[in-house]
Amino acid sequence: MKKNFFKKTSIFLIFIEKKNFFKKTSIFLIFIEKNFFKKTSIFLIFIEKKIKKIKYILFLIFFFNIEF
């Protein structure tokens, strides 16, 4: 689970850097819905608010620390 998750996460961060963030987000959302836990709804709210790239990456790191 962890290994798979972090592999997909690194791809997701690349999407952010390439400015394809909102086009590729749906792919990541599908992954979250299939493999994630209770805090998914909070994560989806953050995506909807379209947080700036830097803050978003910091949130991802923070989120991983809580979950793992």
Secondary structure as UniProt FT lines:
FT   HELIX           2..17
FT   TURN            18..19
FT   HELIX           21..35
FT   TURN            38..39
FT   HELIX           40..48
FT   TURN            49..50
FT   HELIX           53..67
//
